[in-house]
């Protein structure tokens, strides 16, 4: 997706005559069903006028332009890409990151500076670091830059209001390596900016190149679990973009300060599904471990932790823990504890295997770690007893005199980078009011469909698996879950919808060795073992995982009542007895459950509704 694509000559005219911003605003509204912010509109007016001036001065009239181009599999948009041929008639493209800054100051952090915006000063990535991440990401996922006769991709930043000052933070020596590769041009260096462009784009003929970039397919999306082993060994398979890189750098800075000073830190990182929480967490684990800083990665999910342990192997498995493993830990025993899916923190770690303690689980975690990092989505609480909200964690951190740092992730990497899909789901389920009331399947690349039968959902997923993608069927917990195997040694086919009969994934109480002898993956490995495709997963086996395509069976534990125009919870239809006793919280937990299930797919989601009125309501929200 891009907000503007066209020839450079047309862009120059529109930029100089003040019409480009309104054109982008119209495209923005069509894409997101809301108006751009005043600040974004003004930045288009000001920065694109300055850029058009430069292009006009250089006579760059035969080039292809992409503005606000959304990078594949991510919701992040880059400012401008200009394409053309160099003097050797080779295809080139240049990303230009535009900034209206007039000054910045130095802060602690490997890739950040401090600068002023309309709403105050903020810590942000250095423009060269930011645009360098874009190059790495596009070289990784867009086939125009990797296939035969690839387009050569370069990048720079253009700060058209900026004058370099003595000892300027923008040109600090710690940025020398990145500035050399991805320059940041200011008013003082406009001639260098012009040389940078002409050396790569002097021969024009860029419109077909820009078209090729915009329409080239993305590489098959990476699944986090397939790359955990490489990440732990220091091989970077994921590129952190914008706020992901910023959060990563800030956490590393806090860890350094804590180790030097002994100051305890609690770091809260909030983000919705697919914003990269687990990717940042695992990058932190890998890089801190390579620096010989003892780091634990803790979760509240048996399936997620077991899969991680299996992926990294015995040599690294000990670093992967559960939230309840710190009952008897000494204060500051572990330099860094990374708590992923922290919304699953429980009130207590007490269990039948260890002596009881009066401490809350959150206090055990905060006490044990010198730095404790919590990755959290408050809208993924799906079970009573899961109490790890951001406010709850922060309150306990302050009681323990931890210094608290807070960060938010917004860039979407799941659902083909469509934050519109996540916002639409929030709107449809009445979880959060958003501008995304209608899902336009003709305008969106994420493949969302409502199917007539669960068999049709499964058949669609089978086609995707045969094409080399990953896929799983999941459902609301509306059928019994038989524990023992049937007389033939198979899982009971508990999920029955007419003639459609499938088993749940294996119950955790079943012996892993018995299951292995039958060729059945244990519940912990349902999401990663190929044999898991023939089973239906539930929220507890699917949460935290991602697939290329997800199939969702929506049961009657929650239905839409057309007469009252509201969602109604039906605890009598759930087979999850704990959730069924949640009282007033039941409906919200079921909404959160389906929100999680709908957002497991990176490329598509196919849905079957048992309730006809619910199906009609969701269909009414499609275009």
C-alpha positions in Angstrom: 0.0 0.0 0.0 1.1 3.5 -0.7 -0.6 6.9 -0.6 1.0 8.2 -3.8 2.7 6.6 -6.8 3.5 8.5 -9.9 6.1 10.1 -12.2 8.5 12.6 -10.6 7.5 15.4 -13.0 3.9 15.2 -11.7 5.1 15.1 -8.1 7.3 18.1 -8.5 4.4 20.1 -10.0 2.1 19.1 -7.2 4.7 19.7 -4.5 5.5 23.2 -5.8 1.9 24.2 -6.3 0.8 23.0 -2.8 -1.6 20.2 -3.9 0.4 17.2 -2.8 -0.7 17.2 0.8 -4.4 17.2 0.0 -3.9 14.4 -2.5 -2.2 12.3 0.2 -4.9 13.2 2.7 -7.6 11.8 0.3 -5.6 8.6 -0.1 -5.1 8.4 3.6 -8.9 8.6 4.3 -9.6 5.9 1.7 -7.1 3.6 3.4 -7.8 4.3 7.1 -11.3 5.7 7.2 -10.1 8.8 9.1 -8.3 12.0 8.5 -4.6 12.4 9.0 -3.5 14.3 12.0 -2.9 18.1 11.6 0.8 17.5 12.3 1.2 14.9 9.6 -0.7 17.0 7.0 1.6 20.0 7.8 4.7 17.8 7.5 3.5 16.7 4.0 3.0 20.3 3.0 6.3 21.6 4.2 8.7 18.7 3.7 7.4 17.5 0.3 7.6 21.1 -1.0 11.2 21.3 -0.1 11.9 17.9 -1.6 10.1 18.9 -4.8 12.4 22.0 -5.0 15.5 19.8 -4.8 14.2 17.4 -7.5 13.3 20.3 -9.7 16.7 21.9 -9.3 18.4 18.7 -10.3 16.0 18.0 -13.2 14.9 14.7 -11.9 11.9 14.6 -14.2 12.0 11.0 -15.5 11.8 9.1 -12.2 9.3 7.0 -10.3 8.0 8.3 -6.9 6.4 6.4 -4.0 5.2 8.5 -1.1 4.0 7.0 2.3 4.8 3.5 1.0 3.8 0.8 3.5 6.5 -1.7 3.8 5.5 -5.4 3.2 4.2 -7.3 6.3 4.4 -4.2 8.4 2.2 -1.1 9.1 5.2 1.3 9.0 5.3 3.7 6.1 8.4 5.4 4.7 8.3 9.1 3.6 9.6 9.0 0.0 11.2 6.5 -2.4 12.5 7.8 -5.7 13.6 5.3 -8.4 15.8 5.6 -11.5 18.9 4.4 -13.3 22.4 5.4 -12.6 25.1 6.3 -15.2 25.8 2.5 -15.7 22.1 2.1 -16.5 21.5 0.0 -13.3 18.2 0.1 -11.5 18.4 2.2 -8.3 16.1 3.4 -5.6 16.7 5.9 -2.8 14.7 6.1 0.4 14.5 9.7 1.7 13.5 10.2 5.3 12.2 13.8 5.8 12.5 15.7 9.0 11.4 19.2 10.0 13.8 19.3 12.9 15.8 22.4 13.7 17.8 21.0 16.6 18.4 17.9 18.7 20.4 17.0 21.8 22.4 13.9 22.9 20.9 11.3 25.2 22.1 7.9 26.5 21.5 5.3 24.0 23.2 3.8 21.0 20.8 5.1 18.3 18.7 7.9 19.8 18.6 11.6 20.0 16.3 14.1 21.8 14.3 16.5 19.7 11.4 18.9 19.9 7.9 18.2 18.4 4.7 20.2 18.6 3.7 18.4 21.8 7.1 18.5 23.5 10.5 16.9 23.5 10.8 13.2 22.7 13.5 10.5 22.5 13.6 9.3 18.9 15.8 7.3 16.6 18.6 9.2 14.9 17.3 9.7 11.3 20.2 7.7 9.8 19.5 4.8 12.2 15.8 4.9 11.3 16.3 4.9 7.5 19.1 2.3 7.8 16.6 -0.1 9.4 14.2 0.5 6.5 16.9 -0.5 4.0 17.7 -3.7 5.9 14.1 -4.6 6.2 13.2 -4.0 2.6 16.3 -5.9 1.4 15.0 -8.7 3.6 11.4 -8.9 2.5 10.8 -7.2 -0.9 11.8 -9.5 -3.8 12.6 -6.5 -6.0 15.8 -6.1 -4.0 16.8 -9.8 -3.9 15.7 -11.5 -7.2 17.6 -11.6 -10.4 18.8 -8.1 -11.6 17.9 -6.6 -8.2 17.2 -3.0 -7.6 20.1 -1.4 -5.6 18.6 0.3 -2.6 20.2 3.3 -0.9 18.9 5.7 1.8 19.5 9.1 3.4 17.7 11.6 5.6 17.0 15.2 4.6 16.6 17.7 7.4 15.5 20.8 5.4 15.3 23.2 8.4 18.4 22.1 10.2 21.8 23.9 10.6 24.7 22.0 12.1 26.0 23.5 15.3 29.3 23.0 17.1 29.3 19.6 19.0 25.9 18.8 17.4 24.3 15.6 18.6 23.2 14.8 15.0 26.9 14.4 14.0 28.1 12.9 17.3 31.0 10.4 16.8 28.9 7.5 18.0 26.9 7.9 14.7 29.9 8.0 12.4 29.5 4.5 11.1 25.8 4.9 10.3 26.2 8.4 8.9 28.8 7.1 6.5 26.4 4.5 5.1 23.1 6.5 5.4 23.9 10.2 5.4 21.8 12.8 7.1 21.8 16.0 5.0 21.0 19.4 6.3 20.7 22.9 4.9 24.5 23.2 5.2 25.0 20.1 3.0 22.4 20.5 0.3 25.1 20.2 -2.4 26.2 16.8 -0.9 22.5 15.7 -0.9 22.2 16.6 -4.6 25.4 14.7 -5.4 24.1 11.7 -3.5 20.9 11.7 -5.6 22.5 12.3 -9.0 25.2 9.6 -8.5 22.4 7.1 -8.2 19.6 8.4 -10.4 21.2 10.4 -13.2 19.7 8.5 -16.1 16.0 8.6 -15.1 13.7 5.9 -16.5 12.5 5.3 -13.0 8.7 4.8 -13.3 8.9 1.1 -14.2 11.4 0.6 -11.4 9.1 2.2 -8.8 6.2 0.1 -10.2 8.3 -3.0 -9.8 9.1 -2.2 -6.2 5.5 -1.4 -5.3 4.2 -4.7 -6.9 6.9 -7.2 -6.1 5.7 -10.0 -3.8 7.1 -10.2 -0.3 9.1 -13.2 0.8 7.2 -15.8 2.8 6.8 -14.2 6.2 9.1 -15.3 8.9 7.7 -17.2 11.9 9.3 -16.2 15.1 9.7 -19.8 16.4 11.6 -20.8 13.2 14.3 -18.3 14.1 14.6 -18.4 17.8 17.6 -20.7 17.7 19.5 -18.4 15.3 18.7 -15.4 17.4 20.0 -17.0 20.6 23.2 -17.8 18.8 23.6 -14.2 17.7 22.4 -14.5 14.1 19.9 -11.7 13.5 16.9 -12.8 11.5 14.6 -9.9 12.3 15.0 -6.2 11.7 13.7 -3.9 14.4 11.9 -0.9 13.0 11.4 2.6 14.5 9.8 2.3 18.0 11.0 -1.4 18.2 14.6 -0.3 17.8 14.0 2.6 20.1 12.6 0.4 22.8 15.3 -2.1 22.4 18.0 0.5 22.7 16.4 2.1 25.7 16.2 -1.2 27.6 19.8 -1.9 26.8 20.7 1.5 28.2 18.7 0.9 31.4 20.4 -2.5 31.8 23.9 -0.9 31.6 22.9 1.8 34.1 21.4 -0.8 36.5 24.6 -2.9 36.4 26.8 0.1 37.1 24.6 1.7 39.8 22.6 -1.1 41.3 19.4 0.8 40.7 16.4 -1.5 40.2 14.3 -1.0 37.1 10.8 -2.1 36.0 10.3 -1.6 32.3 6.8 -1.8 30.8 6.4 -2.3 27.1 2.8 -2.3 25.9 1.6 -3.3 22.5 -1.2 -5.0 20.7 -1.0 -8.3 18.8 1.7 -8.4 16.2 3.6 -5.3 17.3 6.8 -7.2 17.9 6.8 -7.7 21.6 8.3 -11.2 21.5 10.7 -10.3 18.7 12.2 -7.5 20.9 12.2 -9.7 23.9 14.1 -12.5 22.2 16.6 -10.0 20.7 17.2 -8.7 24.2 17.7 -12.2 25.5 20.2 -13.1 22.8 22.2 -9.9 22.9 22.4 -9.7 26.7 23.4 -13.4 26.8 26.2 -12.8 24.3 27.5 -10.1 26.6 27.6 -12.7 29.4 24.8 -10.9 31.3 22.6 -13.5 32.9 19.1 -13.1 31.5 16.0 -15.2 31.9 13.0 -15.2 29.6 9.8 -16.0 31.6 6.3 -16.6 30.5 3.0 -17.9 32.0 2.4 -20.2 29.0 3.5 -23.8 29.2 3.0 -24.2 25.4 5.0 -21.1 24.6 7.9 -21.9 26.9 8.1 -25.5 26.0 8.2 -24.6 22.3 11.0 -22.1 22.9 13.0 -24.7 24.9 12.6 -27.2 22.1 13.7 -24.7 19.4 16.8 -23.5 21.2 18.0 -26.9 22.4 19.3 -28.2 25.8 22.3 -25.8 25.9 20.0 -22.7 26.1 16.8 -24.2 27.5 17.6 -23.3 31.1 17.2 -19.6 30.3 13.5 -20.1 29.6 11.4 -20.0 32.8 7.9 -19.7 34.1 6.6 -16.8 36.1 6.2 -19.1 39.2 9.9 -20.1 39.2 11.0 -17.2 41.5 9.2 -18.1 44.7 12.5 -18.6 46.6 14.9 -16.4 44.6 17.1 -14.0 46.4 16.8 -10.2 45.8 18.4 -9.2 42.5 19.6 -12.7 41.9 19.1 -12.4 38.2 20.4 -9.3 36.4 17.6 -9.3 33.8 14.3 -11.1 33.7 12.2 -10.6 30.6 8.6 -11.3 31.2 6.7 -12.0 27.9 2.9 -12.2 27.8 3.0 -10.5 31.2 -0.8 -10.1 31.2 -0.8 -13.8 32.2 0.9 -13.0 35.6 -1.2 -14.5 38.4 -2.0 -13.5 41.9 0.2 -16.2 43.5 2.8 -18.8 42.5 1.6 -21.3 45.1 1.2 -24.8 43.8 1.0 -28.3 45.3 4.6 -29.1 44.6 6.3 -26.4 46.8 5.7 -24.9 50.3 3.3 -22.0 50.2 4.3 -18.3 50.4 2.3 -15.2 51.1 4.0 -13.1 48.5 2.3 -12.1 45.2 3.8 -13.4 42.0 4.6 -9.9 40.7 6.6 -9.2 43.9 8.6 -12.3 43.4 9.5 -11.3 39.8 10.3 -7.7 40.7 12.5 -8.8 43.7 14.4 -11.5 41.8 15.4 -9.2 38.9 17.7 -6.2 39.0 16.0 -5.2 35.8 12.6 -6.7 35.1 11.1 -6.1 31.7 7.3 -6.7 31.1 5.9 -7.1 27.6 2.1 -6.7 27.9 -1.2 -6.4 26.1 -4.0 -5.6 28.6 -6.6 -6.9 26.0 -5.2 -10.4 26.0 -6.4 -11.4 29.5 -8.5 -14.5 28.7 -8.8 -16.3 32.1 -9.7 -15.4 35.7 -6.6 -15.1 37.8 -4.6 -13.5 35.1 -4.1 -10.1 36.6 -0.9 -8.7 35.0 -2.2 -5.3 33.9 0.2 -2.5 33.3 -1.3 -0.5 36.2 -1.0 -3.4 38.5 2.6 -4.0 37.7 3.5 -0.4 37.9 1.9 -0.1 41.4 3.9 -3.0 42.8 7.1 -1.7 41.1 6.7 1.7 42.8 6.1 0.0 46.2 9.4 -1.8 45.7 11.2 1.5 44.8 11.9 0.4 41.3 12.5 3.1 38.7 9.7 2.7 36.1 10.1 3.2 32.4 7.2 3.0 30.0 7.1 2.4 26.2 4.3 1.7 23.7 4.6 -0.3 20.4 2.2 0.6 17.6 3.7 -0.7 14.4 1.8 -3.9 13.2 3.7 -6.8 11.8 1.0 -9.5 11.8 -2.1 -9.5 9.6 0.1 -8.5 6.6 1.1 -5.4 8.6 -2.6 -4.3 8.6 -3.2 -2.4 11.8 -6.6 -1.7 10.1 -7.6 -5.3 10.6 -6.7 -5.3 14.3 -8.6 -2.0 14.7 -11.6 -3.4 12.8 -11.7 -6.5 15.0 -11.6 -4.2 18.1 -14.5 -2.2 16.6 -16.6 -5.3 15.6 -16.2 -7.0 19.0 -16.9 -3.7 20.7 -13.6 -3.9 22.6 -12.5 -0.4 21.5 -14.1 2.3 19.4 -12.0 2.9 16.2 -12.6 4.5 12.9 -12.4 1.1 11.2 -16.1 0.3 11.1 -16.0 -1.5 7.7 -13.5 -4.1 6.4 -13.0 -3.5 2.6 -11.6 -6.8 1.3 -11.0 -5.2 -2.1 -8.7 -2.5 -0.7 -6.8 -4.7 1.8 -4.2 -7.4 1.2 -5.0 -9.4 4.3 -7.3 -12.2 3.4 -10.3 -12.3 5.7 -13.2 -14.5 4.7 -16.4 -15.9 6.3 -17.0 -19.6 5.2 -20.2 -21.6 5.1 -18.8 -24.7 6.9 -15.9 -25.6 9.1 -14.8 -28.1 6.3 -14.5 -25.2 3.9 -12.2 -23.4 6.4 -10.1 -26.5 6.7 -9.9 -27.1 3.0 -8.7 -23.5 2.5 -6.0 -24.0 5.1 -4.9 -27.3 3.5 -4.4 -25.5 0.2 -2.2 -22.9 1.9 -0.2 -25.7 3.6 0.4 -27.4 0.3 1.7 -24.1 -1.0 4.3 -24.0 1.7 2.5 -21.8 4.3 1.8 -22.6 7.9 -1.8 -22.8 9.2 -3.9 -24.0 12.1 -7.5 -24.4 13.1 -8.6 -22.9 16.4 -12.0 -22.6 18.1 -13.7 -21.1 21.1 -13.8 -23.6 24.0 -17.4 -24.8 23.4 -16.9 -28.5 23.3 -15.8 -31.1 25.9 -12.1 -32.0 25.9 -11.7 -35.8 26.5 -8.4 -36.6 28.2 -7.7 -40.3 27.4 -7.1 -41.6 23.9 -9.8 -43.7 22.3 -9.6 -47.5 22.0 -7.6 -47.2 18.8 -5.0 -44.9 20.4 -6.3 -41.7 18.7 -7.5 -38.4 20.1 -11.2 -38.3 20.7 -13.0 -36.2 18.0 -14.7 -33.8 20.5 -15.4 -30.9 18.2 -18.5 -32.0 16.3 -20.4 -29.7 14.0 -22.8 -31.7 11.9 -20.7 -34.2 9.9 -17.5 -32.3 10.7 -15.6 -34.1 13.5 -12.1 -33.2 14.7 -10.1 -33.6 17.9 -8.8 -30.9 20.1 -5.1 -30.8 20.5 -3.8 -33.3 23.0 -4.7 -32.6 26.6 -1.7 -31.5 28.8 -2.4 -34.4 31.2 -1.6 -37.0 28.6 1.9 -38.6 28.7 4.3 -37.0 26.2 6.0 -40.4 25.7 2.7 -42.1 24.9 1.7 -39.4 22.5 5.1 -39.5 20.8 4.7 -43.3 20.3 1.4 -42.6 18.5 2.8 -39.8 16.4 0.6 -37.2 18.2 2.3 -33.9 19.2 1.9 -33.0 22.9 -0.2 -29.9 23.7 2.9 -27.9 24.2 4.1 -28.5 20.6 0.7 -28.4 18.8 1.6 -25.0 17.3 5.0 -26.0 15.9 4.6 -29.7 15.1 3.2 -30.3 11.5 1.0 -33.0 12.8 -0.9 -30.4 14.8 -2.7 -29.3 11.7 -5.2 -32.2 12.0 -6.3 -31.0 15.5 -8.3 -28.0 16.7 -6.4 -25.6 19.0 -7.9 -23.5 21.7 -6.8 -20.2 23.2 -4.4 -21.8 25.6 -2.5 -23.6 22.8 -2.6 -20.7 20.3 -1.9 -17.6 22.4 1.6 -16.3 21.7 2.0 -18.1 18.4 1.7 -17.0 14.8 0.9 -18.7 11.6 0.6 -17.6 8.0 -3.1 -18.5 8.0 -5.6 -19.1 10.8 -9.0 -20.7 10.7 -11.4 -19.8 13.5 -14.5 -21.5 14.6 -16.7 -19.1 16.6 -18.9 -20.9 19.1 -22.0 -19.9 20.9 -20.2 -18.7 24.1 -20.7 -15.2 22.7 -23.3 -14.2 20.1 -24.5 -10.9 18.6 -28.1 -10.0 19.4 -29.4 -8.1 16.5 -32.5 -6.9 18.3 -30.6 -5.2 21.1 -27.5 -4.5 18.9 -25.0 -5.8 21.4 -22.8 -8.8 22.2 -24.2 -11.3 24.7 -22.1 -13.7 26.7 -23.4 -17.2 27.2 -21.4 -18.9 30.0 -23.6 -21.9 29.8 -22.1 -22.7 26.3 -18.5 -22.7 27.4 -16.7 -25.9 28.5 -14.0 -23.8 30.3 -15.4 -24.1 33.8 -13.0 -21.5 35.2 -14.0 -18.9 32.6 -17.6 -19.8 32.9 -17.5 -18.7 36.6 -16.0 -15.3 35.7 -19.3 -13.5 36.4 -19.4 -10.0 35.0 -15.9 -10.5 33.4 -17.1 -13.4 31.3 -18.1 -11.4 28.2 -14.9 -9.3 28.1 -12.7 -12.5 28.5 -14.5 -14.2 25.6 -14.1 -11.0 23.5 -10.4 -11.0 24.3 -10.2 -14.7 23.4 -11.6 -14.3 19.9 -9.5 -11.1 19.4 -6.4 -13.3 20.0 -7.6 -16.1 17.8 -8.6 -13.7 14.9 -5.1 -12.2 15.0 -3.0 -15.4 14.9 -2.7 -15.2 11.1 0.0 -13.2 9.4 -1.5 -13.4 5.9 -5.1 -14.4 6.3 -8.0 -15.5 8.6 -10.9 -17.7 7.6 -13.9 -17.9 9.9 -17.0 -20.1 10.5 -19.8 -18.9 12.9 -22.1 -21.4 14.6 -24.6 -18.6 15.3 -26.3 -17.3 12.2 -27.2 -13.9 13.6 -23.5 -13.4 14.6 -22.5 -14.3 11.1 -25.0 -11.8 9.6 -23.7 -9.0 11.9 -20.1 -9.5 11.0 -21.0 -9.8 7.3 -22.7 -6.5 7.6 -19.4 -5.0 8.6 -17.7 -6.2 5.3 -17.5 -4.4 2.0 
